[in-house]
Amino acid sequence: MVSAVNKLINEKLLKNPPKWMKDNICLEVITGSFAYGVSSDTSDMDYN
């Protein structure tokens, strides 16, 4: 699975991230309804 933050950086959707950010993410967690299996087709996905 590709890092969500790296995907946002690559697609230029995350503006001006710190230079160190892309190569220094050690933990990225999906939380919220998706993590608990109660999401629907219209639910958003929360990352922490």
C-alpha positions in Angstrom: 0.0 0.0 0.0 1.4 3.4 -1.0 1.5 6.1 1.7 -1.4 8.4 1.5 0.9 11.4 2.3 3.3 10.4 -0.4 0.5 10.1 -2.9 -0.8 13.6 -2.0 2.8 15.0 -2.4 3.3 13.2 -5.8 0.0 14.4 -7.1 0.8 18.0 -6.0 -2.3 18.0 -3.7 -0.3 18.7 -0.6 1.3 22.1 -1.0 4.7 22.9 0.4 5.3 19.9 2.7 8.5 20.0 4.7 11.4 18.5 2.6 12.0 15.7 5.2 8.4 14.6 5.3 8.2 12.3 2.2 11.0 10.0 3.3 10.4 10.0 7.0 6.9 8.7 7.6 7.2 5.7 9.9 3.6 5.0 10.8 0.4 5.9 8.9 -2.8 4.6 10.3 -6.3 4.4 8.8 -8.9 5.2 11.5 -12.6 6.0 11.8 -15.5 4.1 10.2 -13.3 2.4 7.6 -11.0 0.8 10.3 -14.1 -0.5 12.2 -15.7 -2.0 9.1 -18.8 0.2 9.2 -18.0 2.6 6.3 -20.3 3.0 3.3 -19.6 4.0 -0.4 -20.0 7.6 0.6 -17.8 7.5 3.7 -14.5 9.4 3.8 -11.2 7.7 4.9 -9.4 9.1 7.9 -5.6 8.9 8.2 -3.6 9.6 11.3 
